């Protein structure tokens, strides 16, 4: 059971935070309302993580974090404050704050932030166990919606660091607590057939085909990340605009990312889905 200390000058806020954390299974070992109390209580209880208000009389939350870091440079802090402007976020990130939750406190968001601060490897493990099945389901739903057809998947396999494209590759970056990316790859012939059935007419040109494939990949990645955010609230994943690689058989290299891949056989040809995430939490937003 992880131990938590709450630093907030409002007894009401401390009670709200404590109730949410205790209900989730954390042990609230101490509370403090100012810098002096925070230092005293930290030395006495040595919590695993601290929730920190930003606006307090005397020293503010950032000053408290700096003082606590003198006691323990590795102390884990989650900011819980009504204030969340760009300057505060910038300064908090400089201090390597583990998370930032804005008041009024959402208990689910608070618990997720504290849990991620205490056990980031556990959160990554949960994501790693979930993501490929979720992306496969999103692909199945997407191909059924766009092309009114089903897909049969080959067994999941680990992918190599380098991958040679079938002709058209769409790469979508994923950002959040963990960074990652999705590659959807298919031949131009398959892409053209998909576009024809989706538009119910012949595509006008290659640009229209590439635009359709990019949107198809965007649908898959966006839907998958939405499901993962519901299943694993700590990750807060978002997708970035797609990048399209077309012409020849380019090699796509994604070092330092744990990747999984599947081949999908459809009525319009083979498609390749490659998804991966990088271990090690990124900065919160």
VEXDREN-2710 file (C-alpha; in Angstrom, 1 decimal):
% VEXDREN-2710
k/r/px/py/pz
1/UNK/0.0/0.0/0.0
2/UNK/1.5/3.3/-1.1
3/UNK/1.8/6.1/1.5
4/UNK/0.6/9.6/0.6
5/UNK/1.1/13.0/2.3
6/UNK/-1.3/15.8/1.4
7/UNK/0.0/19.4/1.4
8/UNK/-2.9/22.0/1.2
9/UNK/-3.8/25.0/3.3
10/UNK/-7.5/24.1/3.1
11/UNK/-8.8/21.5/5.5
12/UNK/-11.8/20.9/3.2
13/UNK/-9.5/20.2/0.2
14/UNK/-7.3/17.9/2.3
15/UNK/-10.4/15.9/3.4
16/UNK/-11.6/15.6/-0.2
17/UNK/-8.2/14.4/-1.4
18/UNK/-7.8/12.0/1.5
19/UNK/-11.2/10.4/1.1
20/UNK/-10.6/9.8/-2.7
21/UNK/-7.2/8.3/-2.1
22/UNK/-8.1/6.1/0.9
23/UNK/-11.2/4.8/-1.0
24/UNK/-8.7/3.8/-3.8
25/UNK/-6.5/1.9/-1.4
26/UNK/-3.8/4.4/-0.6
27/UNK/-2.7/5.2/2.9
28/UNK/-2.8/8.9/3.8
29/UNK/0.0/9.0/6.4
30/UNK/0.1/12.8/7.1
31/UNK/-1.3/16.2/6.1
32/UNK/0.3/19.6/6.1
33/UNK/-0.9/23.2/5.5
34/UNK/2.3/25.1/4.9
35/UNK/6.0/24.6/4.1
36/UNK/7.2/24.1/7.7
37/UNK/4.5/21.5/8.4
38/UNK/5.3/19.8/5.1
39/UNK/9.0/19.4/6.0
40/UNK/8.2/18.2/9.5
41/UNK/5.6/15.7/8.3
42/UNK/7.8/14.4/5.5
43/UNK/10.7/13.7/7.8
44/UNK/8.3/11.9/10.2
45/UNK/6.3/9.8/7.8
46/UNK/8.5/9.5/4.6
47/UNK/5.6/9.0/2.2
48/UNK/5.9/7.5/-1.3
49/UNK/4.2/10.4/-3.0
50/UNK/3.0/13.9/-2.0
51/UNK/0.0/15.8/-3.3
52/UNK/0.9/19.5/-3.4
53/UNK/-1.3/22.6/-3.6
54/UNK/0.2/25.6/-5.5
55/UNK/-1.4/28.5/-3.6
56/UNK/-0.7/28.6/0.1
57/UNK/0.2/31.4/2.6
58/UNK/3.9/32.0/3.0
59/UNK/5.7/29.6/0.6
60/UNK/3.9/28.5/-2.5
61/UNK/3.8/24.9/-3.8
62/UNK/6.8/25.3/-6.0
63/UNK/8.9/26.5/-3.0
64/UNK/7.6/23.5/-1.0
65/UNK/8.7/21.2/-3.8
66/UNK/12.2/22.7/-3.9
67/UNK/12.5/22.5/-0.1
68/UNK/11.4/18.8/-0.1
69/UNK/13.8/18.0/-2.9
70/UNK/16.6/19.1/-0.6
71/UNK/15.4/16.4/1.8
72/UNK/15.1/13.8/-0.9
73/UNK/15.9/14.6/-4.6
74/UNK/13.8/11.7/-5.7
75/UNK/10.6/12.7/-3.9
76/UNK/7.5/12.2/-6.1
77/UNK/5.0/15.1/-6.2
78/UNK/1.6/15.4/-7.8
79/UNK/0.3/19.0/-7.9
80/UNK/-3.4/19.4/-7.0
81/UNK/-4.3/23.0/-7.4
82/UNK/-7.0/25.4/-8.7
83/UNK/-4.3/27.2/-10.7
84/UNK/-3.0/25.7/-13.9
85/UNK/-1.6/28.3/-16.2
86/UNK/1.3/28.0/-18.6
87/UNK/3.9/29.5/-16.3
88/UNK/3.0/27.2/-13.4
89/UNK/3.1/24.2/-15.7
90/UNK/6.5/25.3/-17.1
91/UNK/8.0/25.7/-13.6
92/UNK/6.4/22.4/-12.3
93/UNK/7.9/20.5/-15.2
94/UNK/11.4/22.0/-14.5
95/UNK/11.0/20.5/-11.0
96/UNK/10.0/17.1/-12.6
97/UNK/6.6/17.0/-10.9
98/UNK/5.0/13.6/-11.6
99/UNK/1.5/14.9/-12.4
100/UNK/-0.8/17.9/-12.3
101/UNK/-4.5/17.7/-11.3
102/UNK/-6.7/20.8/-11.3
103/UNK/-9.4/21.5/-8.7
104/UNK/-12.2/20.9/-8.3
105/UNK/-10.7/17.4/-7.9
106/UNK/-12.0/14.6/-10.1
107/UNK/-11.3/11.5/-7.9
108/UNK/-10.7/9.3/-10.9
109/UNK/-8.1/11.7/-12.3
110/UNK/-6.5/12.2/-8.9
111/UNK/-6.1/8.5/-8.2
112/UNK/-4.8/7.9/-11.7
113/UNK/-2.1/10.6/-11.3
114/UNK/-1.0/9.3/-7.9
115/UNK/-1.0/5.7/-9.1
116/UNK/1.1/6.6/-12.1
117/UNK/3.6/8.6/-9.9
118/UNK/4.0/5.6/-7.5
119/UNK/4.2/2.8/-10.0
120/UNK/5.0/4.0/-13.6
121/UNK/6.2/0.5/-14.7
122/UNK/2.9/-1.0/-13.5
123/UNK/1.0/1.4/-15.7
124/UNK/3.2/0.7/-18.7
125/UNK/2.7/-3.0/-18.1
126/UNK/-1.1/-2.6/-18.1
127/UNK/-0.9/-0.6/-21.4
128/UNK/1.5/-3.2/-22.9
129/UNK/-1.0/-6.0/-22.1
130/UNK/-3.9/-4.1/-23.6
131/UNK/-3.0/-2.1/-26.6
132/UNK/-2.6/-4.6/-29.5
133/UNK/-5.9/-6.3/-28.9
134/UNK/-7.6/-2.8/-28.7
135/UNK/-5.9/-1.7/-32.0
136/UNK/-7.0/-4.9/-33.6
137/UNK/-10.6/-4.4/-32.6
138/UNK/-10.4/-0.8/-33.8
139/UNK/-9.1/-2.0/-37.2
140/UNK/-11.9/-4.5/-37.4
141/UNK/-14.5/-1.9/-36.6
142/UNK/-12.9/0.6/-39.0
143/UNK/-12.7/-1.8/-42.0
144/UNK/-16.3/-2.9/-41.4
145/UNK/-17.5/0.8/-41.4
146/UNK/-15.4/2.0/-44.3
147/UNK/-15.4/-1.0/-46.6
148/UNK/-18.3/-3.2/-45.3
149/UNK/-15.9/-6.2/-45.0
150/UNK/-14.3/-8.3/-42.3
151/UNK/-10.7/-9.0/-41.7
152/UNK/-8.9/-12.2/-40.7
153/UNK/-5.7/-11.7/-38.6
154/UNK/-2.5/-13.7/-38.6
155/UNK/-1.0/-14.4/-35.2
156/UNK/0.5/-11.5/-33.4
157/UNK/4.2/-11.2/-33.7
158/UNK/7.1/-9.0/-32.6
159/UNK/8.3/-6.7/-35.4
160/UNK/11.8/-5.9/-36.5
161/UNK/13.4/-2.5/-36.0
162/UNK/13.2/-1.9/-39.7
163/UNK/10.1/-2.6/-41.9
164/UNK/9.9/-2.5/-45.7
165/UNK/6.6/-0.9/-46.9
166/UNK/4.2/-2.7/-49.2
167/UNK/3.7/0.6/-51.0
168/UNK/1.7/3.0/-48.9
169/UNK/2.5/3.5/-45.3
170/UNK/0.7/5.8/-42.9
171/UNK/2.5/6.7/-39.7
172/UNK/0.6/8.2/-36.8
173/UNK/2.4/9.4/-33.7
174/UNK/0.8/8.8/-30.3
175/UNK/1.5/11.1/-27.3
176/UNK/0.5/11.0/-23.7
177/UNK/2.1/9.5/-20.6
178/UNK/3.9/7.1/-23.0
179/UNK/4.9/8.0/-26.5
180/UNK/4.2/5.6/-29.3
181/UNK/3.2/5.3/-32.9
182/UNK/1.0/3.2/-35.3
183/UNK/1.9/2.2/-38.8
184/UNK/-0.8/1.1/-41.3
185/UNK/0.7/-0.3/-44.4
186/UNK/-0.8/-1.6/-47.6
187/UNK/-0.3/-1.7/-51.4
188/UNK/-1.5/1.0/-53.6
189/UNK/-3.8/-1.5/-55.3
190/UNK/-5.4/-2.3/-51.9
191/UNK/-5.6/1.4/-51.0
192/UNK/-7.3/2.1/-54.4
193/UNK/-9.8/-0.7/-53.9
194/UNK/-10.7/0.5/-50.4
195/UNK/-11.1/4.1/-51.6
196/UNK/-13.4/3.0/-54.4
197/UNK/-15.8/1.1/-52.1
198/UNK/-15.7/3.8/-49.5
199/UNK/-16.5/6.6/-52.0
200/UNK/-18.8/4.3/-54.1
201/UNK/-17.0/5.6/-57.2
202/UNK/-13.6/5.4/-58.9
203/UNK/-11.1/7.7/-57.1
204/UNK/-10.1/10.8/-59.1
205/UNK/-6.4/10.5/-58.5
206/UNK/-3.7/9.1/-56.2
207/UNK/-4.0/12.1/-53.8
208/UNK/-7.6/11.1/-53.1
209/UNK/-6.5/7.5/-52.4
210/UNK/-3.8/8.6/-50.1
211/UNK/-6.1/11.0/-48.3
212/UNK/-8.6/8.2/-47.7
213/UNK/-6.0/5.8/-46.3
214/UNK/-4.7/8.5/-44.0
215/UNK/-8.2/9.1/-42.7
216/UNK/-8.8/5.4/-42.3
217/UNK/-5.6/5.1/-40.2
218/UNK/-6.6/8.2/-38.2
219/UNK/-10.0/6.5/-37.4
220/UNK/-8.2/3.3/-36.2
221/UNK/-5.7/5.1/-34.0
222/UNK/-8.1/7.6/-32.6
223/UNK/-10.7/5.0/-31.7
224/UNK/-8.1/2.7/-30.2
225/UNK/-6.6/5.5/-28.0
226/UNK/-10.0/6.5/-26.8
227/UNK/-10.6/2.9/-25.6
228/UNK/-7.2/2.7/-24.0
229/UNK/-7.8/5.9/-22.1
230/UNK/-11.0/4.5/-20.7
231/UNK/-9.4/1.2/-19.7
232/UNK/-6.1/2.7/-18.4
233/UNK/-6.9/6.3/-17.3
234/UNK/-3.3/7.2/-16.4
235/UNK/-2.1/7.1/-20.0
236/UNK/-4.1/10.0/-21.6
237/UNK/-3.2/9.1/-25.1
238/UNK/-3.7/11.4/-28.1
239/UNK/-2.9/11.0/-31.8
240/UNK/-0.9/13.4/-34.0
241/UNK/-1.7/14.1/-37.7
242/UNK/-0.8/11.2/-40.1
243/UNK/2.4/11.2/-42.2
244/UNK/2.1/9.3/-45.5
245/UNK/5.0/7.5/-47.2
246/UNK/4.4/6.5/-50.8
247/UNK/6.6/5.5/-53.7
248/UNK/9.0/2.6/-53.8
249/UNK/9.5/0.4/-50.8
250/UNK/10.9/2.6/-48.1
251/UNK/12.2/1.2/-44.8
252/UNK/10.6/2.6/-41.7
253/UNK/12.8/2.6/-38.6
254/UNK/11.4/3.1/-35.1
255/UNK/14.2/2.4/-32.6
256/UNK/13.7/2.2/-28.8
257/UNK/10.0/1.3/-29.1
258/UNK/8.5/-2.1/-28.1
259/UNK/6.4/-3.1/-31.1
260/UNK/3.8/-5.6/-31.9
261/UNK/2.4/-6.4/-35.4
262/UNK/-0.4/-8.2/-37.2
263/UNK/-1.3/-8.9/-40.8
264/UNK/-4.9/-8.4/-41.7
265/UNK/-6.3/-10.3/-44.7
266/UNK/-9.3/-8.6/-46.3
267/UNK/-11.3/-8.9/-49.5
268/UNK/-9.2/-6.0/-50.9
269/UNK/-5.8/-7.3/-50.0
270/UNK/-3.3/-7.6/-47.2
271/UNK/-2.8/-4.8/-44.7
272/UNK/-0.1/-4.6/-42.0
273/UNK/-0.7/-3.0/-38.6
274/UNK/2.3/-2.2/-36.5
275/UNK/1.9/-0.5/-33.1
276/UNK/4.4/0.3/-30.3
277/UNK/5.0/2.3/-27.2
278/UNK/8.2/3.5/-25.6
279/UNK/8.8/2.5/-22.0
280/UNK/9.4/5.5/-19.7
281/UNK/6.8/8.1/-18.9
282/UNK/6.7/11.3/-20.8
283/UNK/6.0/14.7/-19.2
284/UNK/2.3/15.2/-18.3
285/UNK/0.3/18.0/-20.0
END
